[in-house]
Amino acid sequence: MERMIIFCMLFFCSSMAQTAAPYKIAKYRQLLKTVNLLETTVKDKDVELLHTPENPADGCLFTAVTCFQKGILKLQPENSQVNSTFTLTVKVLKRFTLINTRKQCESSCESYEKKTPKEFLKSLAKLIKKVIR
């Protein structure tokens, strides 16, 4: 039942967004909603802190997205009841990519400060908003 509700939410949101904006903008808005959904189901206590890119320079967006993709794999569900929701949203976020601008970014994932999973997801949401603009 829970999977069906999430599927319906994702389908409804994506169909509404696609009629209101170009495809890429709609795709990023859907990813933003997915991040917000994941934020409510992620375990935030007694977990590994994650390297969190904050306010990356325009030339470093590709590197920042790569860091977020690595961090997403380390996230854990809050409890077993939200495991199916969590798994579905993580799969969606793993596919988030940007085109590499071929500019060399001097920072690496390890150069970013480590933060909790919820702060990590908030920074990811900020990055997606930056890409939308």
Order of alpha helices (4+ residues) and beta strands (2+ residues): alpha-alpha-beta-alpha-alpha-beta-alpha
